[in-house]
Amino acid sequence: MIRHDVVEPILLEVDQIYHLACPASPVHYKFNPVKTIKTNVVGTLNMLGLAKRVGARFLLTSTSEVYGDPLQHPQVETYWGNVNPIGVRSCYDEGKRTAETLTMDYHRGANLEVRIARIFNTYGPRMCIDDGRVVSNFVAQALRKEPLTVYGDGKQTRSFQYVSDLVSSPSHQRAHIAGHKSRFTCAHARTFPCWWLRRMLFPSIIQAPTAARLSLIDRLVHRPCS
Ligand SMILES: NC(=O)c1ccc[n+]([C@@H]2O[C@H](COP(=O)([O-])OP(=O)(O)OC[C@H]3O[C@@H](n4cnc5c(N)ncnc54)[C@H](O)[C@@H]3O)[C@@H](O)[C@H]2O)c1
């Protein structure tokens, strides 16, 4: 294993590049927004340059956040989004949009074989407890026996996908298939408002004894979304 910051160039002999490097949680990507955008732009440029040099197939893990605050639901791949270029999330949203642009420009200009997977909220075992997104927030608060916090009016929606569904999704499988021409794949699961997610996952959370709460949590973290 090599530990390397993708913002710095690297020379390797490889057949395939899976470019996942980037903090994914808002808490983490807002912590150092300049580093986040450098990772998305300079890091992606370095990985694409490497792919071109060695003739490797390239997969970019993009995000549903490229749609910003979407005006269309659900989002289809032909929708171009509604993104704020100067907000606190822009380092991630605009960084990933630029990463997608670079990926397609290398495809068109250098005939690089590329894939872009726009991933939605993924949950499952080994999530970081301080990830800051709604599923891990609910689980962490339930484990601490705290009230579950729903931000705002709870009507904001999120799409969720179980981690193994993502790993076995067509975007990743196709990355293995030589000569496959599909370039865009949306890894899209089910969409829920946050208040509904809380009710669905923890129906009697306020009164439930600890054991009942834990079994609900157990069901949550092990149940595939499909
Ligand atoms: N988890 C999700 O729900 C989700 C949703 C949409 C998109 N994605 C994308 O999928 C990819 C992986 O997400 P994750 O949930 O595993 O994130 P994660 O934060 O758990 O892991 C990201 C990894 O990237 C590494 N990294 C960050 N900056 C780097 C740099 N400059 N150089 C080298 N490595 C660097 C981190 O050390 C970490 O190991 C990311 O590109 C993310 O944007 C994830």
The ligand as an SDF file (V2000), in Angstrom:
LIG
                    3D

 44 48  0  0  0  0  0  0  0  0999 V2000
  -20.2560    8.1600    1.2660 N   0  0  0  0  0  0  0  0  0  0  0  0
  -21.1720    8.7410    0.5150 C   0  0  0  0  0  0  0  0  0  0  0  0
  -22.3740    8.7390    0.8420 O   0  0  0  0  0  0  0  0  0  0  0  0
  -20.7820    9.4200   -0.7790 C   0  0  0  0  0  0  0  0  0  0  0  0
  -21.7630   10.1160   -1.4940 C   0  0  0  0  0  0  0  0  0  0  0  0
  -21.3940   10.7540   -2.6700 C   0  0  0  0  0  0  0  0  0  0  0  0
  -20.1010   10.6660   -3.1500 C   0  0  0  0  0  0  0  0  0  0  0  0
  -19.1680    9.9880   -2.4390 N   0  0  0  0  0  0  0  0  0  0  0  0
  -17.7940    9.9710   -2.9610 C   0  0  0  0  0  0  0  0  0  0  0  0
  -17.2090    8.6890   -2.8240 O   0  0  0  0  0  0  0  0  0  0  0  0
  -15.8210    8.8170   -2.5050 C   0  0  0  0  0  0  0  0  0  0  0  0
  -15.5020    8.0350   -1.2500 C   0  0  0  0  0  0  0  0  0  0  0  0
  -16.3630    8.4620   -0.2030 O   0  0  0  0  0  0  0  0  0  0  0  0
  -16.2530    7.8680    1.2820 P   0  0  0  0  0  0  0  0  0  0  0  0
  -17.5800    7.9220    1.9050 O   0  0  0  0  0  0  0  0  0  0  0  0
  -15.4830    6.5820    1.2570 O   0  0  0  0  0  0  0  0  0  0  0  0
  -15.3790    9.0380    1.9200 O   0  0  0  0  0  0  0  0  0  0  0  0
  -14.3910    8.9830    3.1420 P   0  0  0  0  0  0  0  0  0  0  0  0
  -14.2830   10.4020    3.6470 O   0  0  0  0  0  0  0  0  0  0  0  0
  -14.7530    7.8900    4.0960 O   0  0  0  0  0  0  0  0  0  0  0  0
  -13.0290    8.5490    2.4350 O   0  0  0  0  0  0  0  0  0  0  0  0
  -12.3720    9.4120    1.5740 C   0  0  0  0  0  0  0  0  0  0  0  0
  -10.9170    8.9920    1.5290 C   0  0  0  0  0  0  0  0  0  0  0  0
  -10.2230    9.9220    0.6800 O   0  0  0  0  0  0  0  0  0  0  0  0
   -8.9870   10.1950    1.2890 C   0  0  0  0  0  0  0  0  0  0  0  0
   -8.5210   11.5030    0.8240 N   0  0  0  0  0  0  0  0  0  0  0  0
   -9.0880   12.7080    1.0060 C   0  0  0  0  0  0  0  0  0  0  0  0
   -8.3260   13.6640    0.4340 N   0  0  0  0  0  0  0  0  0  0  0  0
   -7.2730   13.0240   -0.1200 C   0  0  0  0  0  0  0  0  0  0  0  0
   -6.1420   13.4630   -0.8530 C   0  0  0  0  0  0  0  0  0  0  0  0
   -5.9110   14.7700   -1.1160 N   0  0  0  0  0  0  0  0  0  0  0  0
   -5.2640   12.5220   -1.2880 N   0  0  0  0  0  0  0  0  0  0  0  0
   -5.4320   11.2160   -1.0120 C   0  0  0  0  0  0  0  0  0  0  0  0
   -6.4840   10.7330   -0.3260 N   0  0  0  0  0  0  0  0  0  0  0  0
   -7.3840   11.6490    0.1180 C   0  0  0  0  0  0  0  0  0  0  0  0
   -9.2590   10.1880    2.7880 C   0  0  0  0  0  0  0  0  0  0  0  0
   -8.0560    9.9800    3.5020 O   0  0  0  0  0  0  0  0  0  0  0  0
  -10.2220    9.0270    2.9020 C   0  0  0  0  0  0  0  0  0  0  0  0
   -9.5250    7.8110    3.0680 O   0  0  0  0  0  0  0  0  0  0  0  0
  -15.5300   10.3140   -2.3800 C   0  0  0  0  0  0  0  0  0  0  0  0
  -14.9890   10.7720   -3.5990 O   0  0  0  0  0  0  0  0  0  0  0  0
  -16.9120   10.9160   -2.1650 C   0  0  0  0  0  0  0  0  0  0  0  0
  -16.9800   12.2520   -2.6410 O   0  0  0  0  0  0  0  0  0  0  0  0
  -19.4680    9.3500   -1.2650 C   0  0  0  0  0  0  0  0  0  0  0  0
  1  2  1  0
  2  3  2  0
  2  4  1  0
  4  5  1  0
  4 44  2  0
  5  6  2  0
  6  7  1  0
  7  8  2  0
  8  9  1  0
  8 44  1  0
  9 10  1  0
  9 42  1  0
 10 11  1  0
 11 12  1  0
 11 40  1  0
 12 13  1  0
 13 14  1  0
 14 15  2  0
 14 16  1  0
 14 17  1  0
 17 18  1  0
 18 19  2  0
 18 20  1  0
 18 21  1  0
 21 22  1  0
 22 23  1  0
 23 24  1  0
 23 38  1  0
 24 25  1  0
 25 26  1  0
 25 36  1  0
 26 27  1  0
 26 35  1  0
 27 28  2  0
 28 29  1  0
 29 30  1  0
 29 35  2  0
 30 31  1  0
 30 32  2  0
 32 33  1  0
 33 34  2  0
 34 35  1  0
 36 37  1  0
 36 38  1  0
 38 39  1  0
 40 41  1  0
 40 42  1  0
 42 43  1  0
M  CHG  2   8   1  16  -1
M  END
$$$$
